Amino acid sequence: MTSLLLRPHPVARPEGVADVVEWFGAMQAQDVASGEWSLGVRLPGRRRTDVRAALERREALRTWPMRGTVHLVPARDAHWMLAVTGVRTLAGAATRRAQLGLSESDADRAVDVLGDALAGGGRLTRAECLAALNAAGLDTGGQRGYHLLWYASQRGVTCIAPQVGKEQTFALLDEWVPDPRRPDREEALGLLALRYVRSHGPVTAHDLARWTGLTVTDARRGIAVAGDALAPVEVDGAAALVDAALLDAPREPVDDVHTLPGFDEYLLGFKDRTLMLDPAHAAAVVPGNNGVFQSTVVRGGRVVGIWKRTLGRERVAVRVRPLVPLDPATDARVGSALQAYARFLDLALDRVDD
């Protein structure tokens, strides 16, 4: 929980969106609202408007750097992250194109069309991008449009810009980030290892490989490059790695309460979630095992409930479903955590309990 910046860290003192995203290296962000609250919960006192303003300032951006999934990444790191982590994903794209009835030339043509449409600082909505592709004779029906938009970003040509209202927008990555960092591959692997371990540890090389989509060999190379910044530890008798700065951190159990978004690194950053989630509650958190995570109530690092929100113009209604009995004192603390969420949205809170 300390690694995840959900408790005070002995070294990290994030002051804004850029600090949080750089600490993680990449944060799950396929759902915009979840991504915003993932930042907000780690920046107490900030509002959603503050987070959105930071993203407009390009402190971070959304793209598909790893595992074909949208993440928030430091803007200046997007180019090299796509180049290093996207190789295996792009290699598998031909199979998906064949399933969709698209050719490699179709995909490359889409990249050119979007590059021309967005050139000169343009920023187009998803619908406008699809219209440009259709006008060029590319069929975007079914999942073809999504694939072509993904492919252009995976190639490092476009990125997902902040939303305009409820509309997703796209921009040219080179124009959105004119001064990218360009580490060599060894340094890049070391950065990925350092950022993942310090923001998720204790973890293993296999955890790093899964999170990045890299091979285990590359993951181990990255860990070697990161060097003494990472320290070996044992978790239940198994070897793991952690940020060396945490070796002197307090080890007493902490009885804190959080209301976290569904798509947060707290759960999605790990394959084995048994430290955080009782397997008996997995079906409630991910109904049908369909990859859609419910927002969680977390006490002392463990999931103890789920929650859903309904937004109004002036109020947010939140329905809480406990997964374990909550005593009155804990329930009141859940209410306080939800109040913090409502303040983040600049809305009044209506709480409903199952």
Secondary structure in CASP SS format (residue, H / E / C, confidence):
PFRMAT SS
TARGET T0000
AUTHOR 0000-0000-0000
METHOD secondary structure of the structure
MODEL  1
M C 1.00
T C 1.00
S C 1.00
L C 1.00
L C 1.00
L C 1.00
R C 1.00
P C 1.00
H C 1.00
P C 1.00
V C 1.00
A C 1.00
R C 1.00
P C 1.00
E C 1.00
G C 1.00
V H 1.00
A H 1.00
D H 1.00
V H 1.00
V H 1.00
E H 1.00
W H 1.00
F H 1.00
G C 1.00
A C 1.00
M E 1.00
Q E 1.00
A C 1.00
Q C 1.00
D C 1.00
V H 1.00
A H 1.00
S H 1.00
G H 1.00
E H 1.00
W H 1.00
S H 1.00
L H 1.00
G H 1.00
V C 1.00
R C 1.00
L C 1.00
P C 1.00
G C 1.00
R C 1.00
R C 1.00
R H 1.00
T H 1.00
D H 1.00
V H 1.00
R H 1.00
A H 1.00
A H 1.00
L H 1.00
E H 1.00
R C 1.00
R C 1.00
E C 1.00
A E 1.00
L E 1.00
R E 1.00
T E 1.00
W E 1.00
P E 1.00
M E 1.00
R C 1.00
G C 1.00
T E 1.00
V E 1.00
H E 1.00
L E 1.00
V E 1.00
P E 1.00
A H 1.00
R H 1.00
D H 1.00
A H 1.00
H H 1.00
W H 1.00
M H 1.00
L H 1.00
A H 1.00
V H 1.00
T H 1.00
G C 1.00
V H 1.00
R H 1.00
T H 1.00
L H 1.00
A H 1.00
G C 1.00
A H 1.00
A H 1.00
T H 1.00
R H 1.00
R H 1.00
A H 1.00
Q H 1.00
L H 1.00
G C 1.00
L C 1.00
S C 1.00
E H 1.00
S H 1.00
D H 1.00
A H 1.00
D H 1.00
R H 1.00
A H 1.00
V H 1.00
D H 1.00
V H 1.00
L H 1.00
G H 1.00
D H 1.00
A H 1.00
L H 1.00
A C 1.00
G C 1.00
G C 1.00
G C 1.00
R C 1.00
L E 1.00
T E 1.00
R H 1.00
A H 1.00
E H 1.00
C H 1.00
L H 1.00
A H 1.00
A H 1.00
L H 1.00
N H 1.00
A H 1.00
A C 1.00
G C 1.00
L C 1.00
D C 1.00
T C 1.00
G C 1.00
G C 1.00
Q C 1.00
R H 1.00
G H 1.00
Y H 1.00
H H 1.00
L H 1.00
L H 1.00
W H 1.00
Y H 1.00
A H 1.00
S H 1.00
Q H 1.00
R C 1.00
G C 1.00
V C 1.00
T E 1.00
C E 1.00
I E 1.00
A E 1.00
P E 1.00
Q E 1.00
V E 1.00
G C 1.00
K C 1.00
E E 1.00
Q E 1.00
T E 1.00
F E 1.00
A E 1.00
L E 1.00
L H 1.00
D H 1.00
E H 1.00
W H 1.00
V C 1.00
P C 1.00
D C 1.00
P C 1.00
R C 1.00
R C 1.00
P C 1.00
D C 1.00
R H 1.00
E H 1.00
E H 1.00
A H 1.00
L H 1.00
G H 1.00
L H 1.00
L H 1.00
A H 1.00
L H 1.00
R H 1.00
Y H 1.00
V H 1.00
R H 1.00
S H 1.00
H H 1.00
G C 1.00
P C 1.00
V E 1.00
T C 1.00
A H 1.00
H H 1.00
D H 1.00
L H 1.00
A H 1.00
R H 1.00
W H 1.00
T H 1.00
G C 1.00
L C 1.00
T C 1.00
V H 1.00
T H 1.00
D H 1.00
A H 1.00
R H 1.00
R H 1.00
G H 1.00
I H 1.00
A H 1.00
V H 1.00
A H 1.00
G H 1.00
D H 1.00
A H 1.00
L E 1.00
A E 1.00
P E 1.00
V E 1.00
E E 1.00
V E 1.00
D C 1.00
G C 1.00
A E 1.00
A E 1.00
A E 1.00
L E 1.00
V E 1.00
D E 1.00
A H 1.00
A H 1.00
L H 1.00
L H 1.00
D H 1.00
A C 1.00
P C 1.00
R C 1.00
E C 1.00
P C 1.00
V C 1.00
D C 1.00
D C 1.00
V E 1.00
H E 1.00
T E 1.00
L E 1.00
P C 1.00
G C 1.00
F C 1.00
D C 1.00
E H 1.00
Y H 1.00
L H 1.00
L H 1.00
G C 1.00
F C 1.00
K C 1.00
D C 1.00
R C 1.00
T C 1.00
L C 1.00
M C 1.00
L C 1.00
D C 1.00
P H 1.00
A H 1.00
H H 1.00
A H 1.00
A H 1.00
A H 1.00
V H 1.00
V C 1.00
P H 1.00
G H 1.00
N H 1.00
N C 1.00
G C 1.00
V C 1.00
F C 1.00
Q C 1.00
S E 1.00
T E 1.00
V E 1.00
V E 1.00
R E 1.00
G C 1.00
G C 1.00
R E 1.00
V E 1.00
V E 1.00
G E 1.00
I E 1.00
W E 1.00
K E 1.00
R E 1.00
T E 1.00
L E 1.00
G C 1.00
R C 1.00
E C 1.00
R E 1.00
V E 1.00
A E 1.00
V E 1.00
R E 1.00
V E 1.00
R E 1.00
P E 1.00
L C 1.00
V C 1.00
P C 1.00
L C 1.00
D C 1.00
P H 1.00
A H 1.00
T H 1.00
D H 1.00
A H 1.00
R H 1.00
V H 1.00
G H 1.00
S H 1.00
A H 1.00
L H 1.00
Q H 1.00
A H 1.00
Y H 1.00
A H 1.00
R H 1.00
F H 1.00
L H 1.00
D C 1.00
L C 1.00
A E 1.00
L E 1.00
D E 1.00
R E 1.00
V E 1.00
D E 1.00
D C 1.00
END
